[in-house]
Amino acid sequence: MNDATDPVQSFIEKTITDNPVVLFMKGVPDAPQCGFSSLVVQVLDHLGVDFVGVNVLQDTILRDGIKAFTDWPTIPQLYVKGEFIGGADIVKEMFAAGELKLLMTEQGVLAA
C-alpha cells in the first residue's frame, strides 16, 4: 500500500511521523473549504489540540495519494501519533462520546 519510492506516499508518511496530530483537509485550518473539514477543525480547536493542517486541494496527486494511503475514500482524514483515526463522521462521534478527548490525552497531545 505505501510505496517508499512514491514521493507523495513518502510525504504523507513523513508528515504523520513528524507531527503528533495531522489533518489532511480541504483548505487550511484558518479557512476550511468544505463543511466536513471545517467540522473537524472546530472539534480540534474546541479541545485545544495543536495540529498541522495539510491542504489536499493544492495537489490532485496528494488528494488521490492520501485516499490510497489509508484506503479511505473521503477527506478530511485525521491522524494522531501516526495512526489514522478517521474522517469527519468518526471524529464527530468520538468527540460527542468523549472518546476523542480521551484519545488525545492518552497520546500526550492534550494535557489531562
DSSP file (Angstrom, degrees, kcal/mol; ACC not computed):
  #  RESIDUE AA STRUCTURE BP1 BP2  ACC     N-H-->O    O-->H-N    N-H-->O    O-->H-N    TCO  KAPPA ALPHA  PHI   PSI    X-CA   Y-CA   Z-CA
    1    1 A M              0   0    0      0, 0.0     2,-0.8     0, 0.0    70,-0.1   0.000 360.0 360.0 360.0 -49.3    0.0    0.0    0.0
    2    2 A N        -     0   0    0     67,-0.0     2,-0.7    68,-0.0     3,-0.0  -0.829 360.0-162.4-100.0 105.9    2.7    2.5    1.0
    3    3 A D    >   -     0   0    0     -2,-0.8     3,-1.8     1,-0.2     7,-0.2  -0.781   8.4-155.4 -90.9 113.5    5.4    2.6   -1.7
    4    4 A A  T 3  S+     0   0    0     -2,-0.7    -1,-0.2     1,-0.3     6,-0.1   0.723  92.9  58.3 -63.0 -22.0    8.5    4.2   -0.3
    5    5 A T  T 3  S+     0   0    0      4,-0.0    -1,-0.3     5,-0.0     3,-0.1   0.618  84.0  94.0 -84.0 -11.1    9.6    5.3   -3.8
    6    6 A D    <>  -     0   0    0     -3,-1.8     4,-2.5     1,-0.2     5,-0.2  -0.719  68.6-151.2 -82.4 117.8    6.4    7.3   -4.4
    7    7 A P  H  > S+     0   0    0      0, 0.0     4,-2.3     0, 0.0    -1,-0.2   0.841  94.5  51.4 -61.6 -33.2    7.2   10.9   -3.3
    8    8 A V  H  > S+     0   0    0      2,-0.2     4,-2.5     1,-0.2     5,-0.2   0.935 111.7  45.7 -69.3 -45.3    3.5   11.6   -2.3
    9    9 A Q  H  > S+     0   0    0      1,-0.2     4,-2.5     2,-0.2    -1,-0.2   0.888 113.4  51.0 -64.0 -38.1    3.4    8.5   -0.1
   10   10 A S  H  X S+     0   0    0     -4,-2.5     4,-2.6    -7,-0.2    -2,-0.2   0.901 109.7  50.3 -64.5 -41.2    6.8    9.4    1.4
   11   11 A F  H  X S+     0   0    0     -4,-2.3     4,-2.6    -5,-0.2    -2,-0.2   0.927 112.0  47.1 -62.1 -45.6    5.5   13.0    2.0
   12   12 A I  H  X S+     0   0    0     -4,-2.5     4,-2.5     2,-0.2     5,-0.2   0.942 113.3  48.3 -61.6 -48.6    2.4   11.6    3.8
   13   13 A E  H  X S+     0   0    0     -4,-2.5     4,-1.4     1,-0.2    -2,-0.2   0.921 114.0  46.1 -58.0 -47.2    4.4    9.2    5.9
   14   14 A K  H  X S+     0   0    0     -4,-2.6     4,-2.7     1,-0.2    -1,-0.2   0.903 111.6  52.3 -64.5 -41.6    6.9   11.8    6.9
   15   15 A T  H  X S+     0   0    0     -4,-2.6     4,-1.2     1,-0.2    -2,-0.2   0.919 113.0  42.5 -62.9 -44.8    4.2   14.4    7.7
   16   16 A I  H  < S+     0   0    0     -4,-2.5    66,-0.4     1,-0.2    -1,-0.2   0.722 117.2  48.7 -77.7 -18.2    2.3   12.0   10.0
   17   17 A T  H  < S+     0   0    0     -4,-1.4    -2,-0.2    -5,-0.2    -1,-0.2   0.856 113.6  44.9 -82.0 -38.5    5.5   10.8   11.6
   18   18 A D  H  < S+     0   0    0     -4,-2.7    -2,-0.2    -5,-0.2    -3,-0.2   0.661 112.2  54.0 -81.0 -17.8    7.0   14.2   12.2
   19   19 A N  S  < S-     0   0    0     -4,-1.2    63,-0.4    -5,-0.2    62,-0.2  -0.970  70.1-143.7-125.6 131.5    3.8   15.8   13.7
   20   20 A P  S    S+     0   0    0      0, 0.0    61,-3.9     0, 0.0     2,-0.4   0.878  92.3  25.1 -60.8 -39.8    1.7   14.4   16.6
   21   21 A V  E    S+A   80   0A   0     59,-0.2    31,-2.5    29,-0.1     2,-0.4  -0.985  71.6 176.2-131.7 123.7   -1.7   15.5   15.1
   22   22 A V  E     -Ab  79  52A   0     57,-2.3    57,-2.9    -2,-0.4     2,-0.5  -0.987  12.7-164.7-129.6 134.8   -2.2   15.9   11.3
   23   23 A L  E     -Ab  78  53A   0     29,-3.0    31,-2.8    -2,-0.4     2,-0.7  -0.956   8.1-157.0-119.5 111.8   -5.4   16.7    9.5
   24   24 A F  E     +Ab  77  54A   0     53,-2.7    53,-2.3    -2,-0.5     2,-0.3  -0.802  40.3 155.1 -83.2 118.9   -5.4   16.2    5.7
   25   25 A M  E     - b   0  55A   0     29,-2.8    31,-3.0    -2,-0.7     2,-0.7  -0.840  53.6 -95.9-143.1 169.6   -8.2   18.5    4.8
   26   26 A K  S    S-     0   0    0     -2,-0.3     7,-3.0    29,-0.2     8,-0.5  -0.873  98.4  -7.1 -94.0 115.5   -9.8   20.7    2.0
   27   27 A G  E    S-D   32   0B   0     -2,-0.7    -2,-0.3     5,-0.3    29,-0.2  -0.609 100.2 -63.3  96.0-162.6   -8.4   24.2    2.6
   28   28 A V  E >   -D   31   0B   0      3,-1.0     3,-1.6    -2,-0.2    26,-0.1  -0.838  47.4-100.3-123.0 160.9   -6.4   25.3    5.6
   29   29 A P  T 3  S+     0   0    0      0, 0.0    -1,-0.0     0, 0.0    25,-0.0   0.840 123.8  47.9 -52.1 -37.3   -7.3   25.4    9.3
   30   30 A D  T 3  S+     0   0    0      1,-0.2    -3,-0.0    11,-0.0     0, 0.0   0.684 129.1  22.5 -77.4 -16.7   -8.0   29.2    9.2
   31   31 A A  E <  S-D   28   0B   0     -3,-1.6    -3,-1.0     0, 0.0    -1,-0.2  -0.457  76.8-168.8-150.1  70.3  -10.1   28.8    6.0
   32   32 A P  E     -D   27   0B   0      0, 0.0    -5,-0.3     0, 0.0     3,-0.0  -0.302  11.5-152.6 -60.1 145.7  -11.5   25.3    5.5
   33   33 A Q  S    S+     0   0    0     -7,-3.0     2,-0.3     1,-0.1    -6,-0.2   0.154  73.0  43.0-111.9  18.4  -13.1   24.8    2.1
   34   34 A C  S  > S-     0   0    0     -8,-0.5     4,-2.4     1,-0.1     5,-0.2  -0.971  80.0-119.6-154.8 153.7  -15.6   22.2    2.9
   35   35 A G  H  > S+     0   0    0     -2,-0.3     4,-2.3     1,-0.2     5,-0.1   0.844 112.0  52.7 -61.5 -36.5  -18.1   21.6    5.8
   36   36 A F  H  > S+     0   0    0      2,-0.2     4,-1.9     1,-0.2    -1,-0.2   0.916 110.9  46.1 -69.5 -42.4  -16.5   18.3    6.9
   37   37 A S  H  > S+     0   0    0      1,-0.2     4,-2.3     2,-0.2    -2,-0.2   0.914 112.4  52.4 -63.3 -41.6  -13.0   19.8    7.1
   38   38 A S  H  X S+     0   0    0     -4,-2.4     4,-2.5     1,-0.2    -2,-0.2   0.899 106.5  53.5 -60.1 -42.2  -14.5   22.8    9.0
   39   39 A L  H  X S+     0   0    0     -4,-2.3     4,-2.2     2,-0.2    -1,-0.2   0.925 110.1  46.0 -59.4 -47.3  -16.2   20.5   11.5
   40   40 A V  H  X S+     0   0    0     -4,-1.9     4,-2.6     1,-0.2     5,-0.2   0.902 111.9  51.7 -66.8 -40.4  -13.0   18.6   12.3
   41   41 A V  H  X S+     0   0    0     -4,-2.3     4,-2.8     1,-0.2     5,-0.2   0.924 110.2  50.0 -59.4 -44.4  -11.1   21.9   12.7
   42   42 A Q  H  X S+     0   0    0     -4,-2.5     4,-2.6     2,-0.2    -2,-0.2   0.904 110.8  48.9 -62.4 -41.9  -13.8   23.2   15.0
   43   43 A V  H  X S+     0   0    0     -4,-2.2     4,-2.1     2,-0.2    -2,-0.2   0.941 113.6  45.8 -62.9 -47.9  -13.6   20.0   17.2
   44   44 A L  H  X>S+     0   0    0     -4,-2.6     5,-2.6     1,-0.2     4,-1.0   0.906 114.4  48.4 -63.6 -41.7   -9.8   20.1   17.4
   45   45 A D  H  <5S+     0   0    0     -4,-2.8     3,-0.5    -5,-0.2    -1,-0.2   0.911 109.6  53.0 -63.4 -42.1   -9.9   23.8   18.2
   46   46 A H  H  <5S+     0   0    0     -4,-2.6    -2,-0.2     1,-0.3    -1,-0.2   0.888 111.1  46.2 -60.3 -40.2  -12.6   23.3   20.9
   47   47 A L  H  <5S-     0   0    0     -4,-2.1    -1,-0.3    -5,-0.2    -2,-0.2   0.667 113.4-120.8 -76.2 -16.4  -10.4   20.6   22.5
   48   48 A G  T  <5 +     0   0    0     -4,-1.0     2,-0.5    -3,-0.5    -3,-0.2   0.788  54.4 161.0  80.5  28.5   -7.4   22.9   22.3
   49   49 A V      < -     0   0    0     -5,-2.6     2,-0.4    -6,-0.2    -1,-0.2  -0.710  36.9-137.2 -87.6 128.2   -5.3   20.4   20.2
   50   50 A D        +     0   0    0     59,-0.5     2,-0.3    -2,-0.5   -29,-0.1  -0.709  38.6 165.0 -78.1 130.9   -2.4   21.7   18.2
   51   51 A F        -     0   0    0     -2,-0.4     2,-0.5   -31,-0.1   -29,-0.2  -0.973  38.8-121.6-146.8 161.1   -2.4   20.2   14.8
   52   52 A V  E     -b   22   0A   0    -31,-2.5   -29,-3.0    -2,-0.3     2,-0.5  -0.909  25.1-151.8-102.9 126.7   -0.9   20.5   11.3
   53   53 A G  E     -b   23   0A   0     -2,-0.5     2,-0.5   -31,-0.2   -29,-0.2  -0.862   5.4-162.1 -99.2 132.0   -3.4   21.0    8.5
   54   54 A V  E     -b   24   0A   0    -31,-2.8   -29,-2.8    -2,-0.5     2,-0.8  -0.963  14.8-139.1-115.7 119.2   -2.4   19.8    5.1
   55   55 A N  E >   -b   25   0A   0     -2,-0.5     3,-0.9   -31,-0.2   -29,-0.2  -0.659  16.4-173.8 -81.1 108.8   -4.5   21.3    2.2
   56   56 A V  G >  S+     0   0    0    -31,-3.0     3,-1.0    -2,-0.8     7,-0.5   0.607  77.0  73.6 -78.6 -10.4   -5.2   18.4   -0.3
   57   57 A L  G 3  S+     0   0    0    -32,-0.5    -1,-0.2     1,-0.2     3,-0.2   0.671  82.2  70.6 -75.0 -15.3   -6.7   20.9   -2.7
   58   58 A Q  G <  S+     0   0    0     -3,-0.9     2,-0.3     1,-0.2    -1,-0.2   0.675 110.0  25.8 -73.6 -15.4   -3.3   22.2   -3.6
   59   59 A D    <>  -     0   0    0     -3,-1.0     4,-2.4    -4,-0.1    -1,-0.2  -0.898  57.7-156.6-156.4 116.4   -2.4   19.0   -5.4
   60   60 A T  H  > S+     0   0    0     -2,-0.3     4,-2.6     1,-0.2     5,-0.3   0.867 100.9  55.5 -60.2 -37.4   -4.5   16.4   -7.1
   61   61 A I  H  > S+     0   0    0      1,-0.2     4,-2.4     2,-0.2    -1,-0.2   0.902 109.4  46.5 -64.4 -40.2   -1.8   13.8   -6.7
   62   62 A L  H  > S+     0   0    0      2,-0.2     4,-2.6     1,-0.2     5,-0.3   0.917 110.8  52.5 -65.9 -43.4   -1.8   14.4   -2.9
   63   63 A R  H  X S+     0   0    0     -4,-2.4     4,-1.0    -7,-0.5    -2,-0.2   0.922 116.6  38.8 -59.9 -44.9   -5.6   14.3   -2.8
   64   64 A D  H  X S+     0   0    0     -4,-2.6     4,-1.9     1,-0.2    -1,-0.2   0.863 113.8  57.6 -70.9 -35.5   -5.6   10.9   -4.5
   65   65 A G  H  X S+     0   0    0     -4,-2.4     4,-2.4    -5,-0.3    -2,-0.2   0.869 103.0  50.8 -65.2 -39.1   -2.5    9.8   -2.6
   66   66 A I  H  X S+     0   0    0     -4,-2.6     4,-1.4     2,-0.2     6,-0.3   0.861 109.4  51.9 -69.7 -33.2   -4.0   10.3    0.9
   67   67 A K  H  X>S+     0   0    0     -4,-1.0     5,-1.3    -5,-0.3     4,-1.2   0.899 113.7  43.7 -66.5 -39.7   -7.0    8.2   -0.2
   68   68 A A  H  <5S+     0   0    0     -4,-1.9    -2,-0.2     3,-0.2    -1,-0.2   0.855 105.7  63.8 -70.9 -35.3   -4.8    5.4   -1.4
   69   69 A F  H  <5S+     0   0    0     -4,-2.4    -1,-0.2     1,-0.2    -2,-0.2   0.888 122.0  18.4 -57.3 -42.9   -2.5    5.7    1.7
   70   70 A T  H  <5S-     0   0    0     -4,-1.4    -1,-0.2     2,-0.2    -2,-0.2   0.509  98.5-123.6-105.5  -8.3   -5.4    4.7    4.1
   71   71 A D  T  <5 +     0   0    0     -4,-1.2    -3,-0.2     1,-0.3    -4,-0.1   0.900  69.9 136.1  57.8  40.3   -7.7    3.1    1.6
   72   72 A W      < -     0   0    0     -5,-1.3    -1,-0.3    -6,-0.3    -2,-0.2  -0.986  49.5-150.7-121.4 125.9  -10.2    5.6    2.9
   73   73 A P        +     0   0    0      0, 0.0     2,-0.3     0, 0.0    -6,-0.1   0.584  65.8  63.7 -80.1  -9.8  -12.3    7.4    0.2
   74   74 A T  S    S-     0   0    0      2,-0.1    -2,-0.1    -7,-0.1     0, 0.0  -0.755  71.8-109.1-121.8 162.6  -13.1   10.7    1.9
   75   75 A I  S    S+     0   0    0     -2,-0.3   -38,-0.2     2,-0.1     2,-0.2  -0.982  80.2  61.4-126.1 137.9  -11.3   13.8    3.2
   76   76 A P        -     0   0    0      0, 0.0     2,-0.4     0, 0.0    12,-0.3   0.315  64.1-176.4 -81.8 164.3  -10.7   15.1    5.8
   77   77 A Q  E     -A   24   0A   0    -53,-2.3   -53,-2.7    -2,-0.2     2,-0.4  -0.994  10.6-152.6-133.0 126.7   -8.5   12.4    7.4
   78   78 A L  E     -AC  23  86A   0      8,-2.6     7,-3.4    -2,-0.4     8,-1.0  -0.852   9.8-171.8-105.2 133.1   -7.2   12.8   11.0
   79   79 A Y  E     -AC  22  84A   0    -57,-2.9   -57,-2.3    -2,-0.4     2,-0.5  -0.976   4.3-170.0-122.3 135.6   -4.0   11.2   12.2
   80   80 A V  E >  S-AC  21  83A   0      3,-2.5     3,-2.0    -2,-0.4   -59,-0.2  -0.986  77.5 -17.6-126.6 121.4   -2.8   11.1   15.8
   81   81 A K  T 3  S-     0   0    0    -61,-3.9    -1,-0.1    -2,-0.5   -60,-0.1   0.885 129.9 -51.3  50.7  43.6    0.7    9.9   16.5
   82   82 A G  T 3  S+     0   0    0    -63,-0.4     2,-0.5   -66,-0.4    -1,-0.3   0.390 113.7 118.7  81.4  -3.8    0.9    8.3   13.1
   83   83 A E  E <   -C   80   0A   0     -3,-2.0    -3,-2.5   -67,-0.1     2,-0.4  -0.830  67.0-123.4-102.5 132.2   -2.4    6.4   13.5
   84   84 A F  E     +C   79   0A   0     -2,-0.5    -5,-0.2    -5,-0.2    -7,-0.0  -0.580  29.5 177.8 -71.4 123.5   -5.3    7.0   11.2
   85   85 A I  E     -     0   0A   0     -7,-3.4     2,-0.3    -2,-0.4    -1,-0.2   0.873  41.6-105.7 -93.9 -48.0   -8.3    8.0   13.3
   86   86 A G  E     -C   78   0A   0     -8,-1.0    -8,-2.6     4,-0.1    -1,-0.3  -0.959  33.2 -63.4 152.2-168.0  -11.0    8.6   10.7
   87   87 A G     >  -     0   0    0     -2,-0.3     4,-2.6   -10,-0.2     5,-0.2  -0.150  67.9 -66.1-101.4-162.4  -13.0   11.3    8.9
   88   88 A A  H  > S+     0   0    0    -12,-0.3     4,-2.7     1,-0.2     5,-0.2   0.880 128.8  49.8 -59.7 -44.6  -15.5   13.9    9.9
   89   89 A D  H  > S+     0   0    0      2,-0.2     4,-2.4     1,-0.2    -1,-0.2   0.917 114.1  44.8 -63.6 -43.2  -18.3   11.4   11.0
   90   90 A I  H  > S+     0   0    0      2,-0.2     4,-2.9     1,-0.2     5,-0.2   0.922 114.4  48.9 -66.9 -44.2  -15.9    9.3   13.1
   91   91 A V  H  X S+     0   0    0     -4,-2.6     4,-2.7     1,-0.2    -2,-0.2   0.921 112.0  49.8 -60.5 -44.1  -14.3   12.4   14.7
   92   92 A K  H  X S+     0   0    0     -4,-2.7     4,-2.5    -5,-0.2    -2,-0.2   0.919 113.1  45.8 -61.7 -45.2  -17.8   13.9   15.4
   93   93 A E  H  X S+     0   0    0     -4,-2.4     4,-1.9     2,-0.2     6,-0.3   0.915 113.8  48.4 -64.9 -43.9  -18.9   10.6   17.1
   94   94 A M  H  X>S+     0   0    0     -4,-2.9     5,-1.7     2,-0.2     6,-1.5   0.898 112.5  49.2 -63.6 -40.3  -15.7   10.2   19.1
   95   95 A F  H ><5S+     0   0    0     -4,-2.7     3,-1.2    -5,-0.2    -2,-0.2   0.937 110.5  49.6 -63.3 -47.2  -16.0   13.9   20.2
   96   96 A A  H 3<5S+     0   0    0     -4,-2.5    -1,-0.2     1,-0.3    -2,-0.2   0.841 113.1  47.0 -61.8 -34.2  -19.6   13.5   21.3
   97   97 A A  H 3<5S-     0   0    0     -4,-1.9    -1,-0.3    -5,-0.2    -2,-0.2   0.500 113.5-116.7 -86.5  -4.3  -18.8   10.3   23.2
   98   98 A G  T <X5S+     0   0    0     -3,-1.2     4,-1.5    -4,-0.5    -3,-0.2   0.467  85.6 116.2  82.3   1.2  -15.8   11.9   25.0
   99   99 A E  H  >< +     0   0    0     -5,-1.7     4,-2.7    -6,-0.3    -4,-0.2   0.832  67.2  56.1 -73.7 -32.7  -13.5    9.4   23.3
  100  100 A L  H  > S+     0   0    0     -6,-1.5     4,-2.7     2,-0.2     5,-0.2   0.931 108.1  46.9 -68.0 -44.3  -11.6   11.9   21.2
  101  101 A K  H  > S+     0   0    0     -7,-0.3     4,-2.3     2,-0.2    -1,-0.2   0.915 113.7  49.9 -61.8 -42.2  -10.5   13.9   24.2
  102  102 A L  H  X S+     0   0    0     -4,-1.5     4,-3.0     2,-0.2    -2,-0.2   0.926 111.3  48.4 -61.1 -46.1   -9.5   10.7   26.0
  103  103 A L  H  X S+     0   0    0     -4,-2.7     4,-2.3     1,-0.2     6,-0.2   0.931 111.9  48.7 -60.4 -46.7   -7.5    9.6   23.0
  104  104 A M  H  <>S+     0   0    0     -4,-2.7     5,-2.1     1,-0.2     6,-1.2   0.880 113.8  47.2 -62.8 -37.9   -5.7   12.9   22.7
  105  105 A T  H ><5S+     0   0    0     -4,-2.3     3,-1.3     4,-0.2    -2,-0.2   0.934 112.1  49.1 -68.2 -46.7   -4.9   12.9   26.4
  106  106 A E  H 3<5S+     0   0    0     -4,-3.0    -2,-0.2     1,-0.3    -1,-0.2   0.850 110.2  51.8 -61.1 -34.9   -3.7    9.3   26.3
  107  107 A Q  T 3<5S-     0   0    0     -4,-2.3    -1,-0.3    -5,-0.2    -2,-0.2   0.507 114.2-119.0 -82.4  -3.8   -1.5   10.1   23.3
  108  108 A G  T < 5S+     0   0    0     -3,-1.3    -3,-0.2    -4,-0.3    -2,-0.1   0.642  86.0 111.5  79.3  14.3    0.0   13.0   25.2
  109  109 A V  S   <S+     0   0    0     -5,-2.1   -59,-0.5    -6,-0.2     2,-0.4   0.492  78.0  43.8 -96.7  -4.1   -1.1   15.6   22.7
  110  110 A L  S    S-     0   0    0     -6,-1.2    -2,-0.3    -5,-0.2    -1,-0.2  -0.996  90.5-114.4-140.1 132.5   -3.6   17.2   25.2
  111  111 A A              0   0    0     -2,-0.4    -6,-0.1     1,-0.1    -2,-0.0  -0.371 360.0 360.0 -65.6 143.0   -3.0   17.9   28.8
  112  112 A A              0   0    0     -7,-0.1    -1,-0.1    -2,-0.1    -7,-0.1   0.491 360.0 360.0 -69.4 360.0   -5.1   15.8   31.2
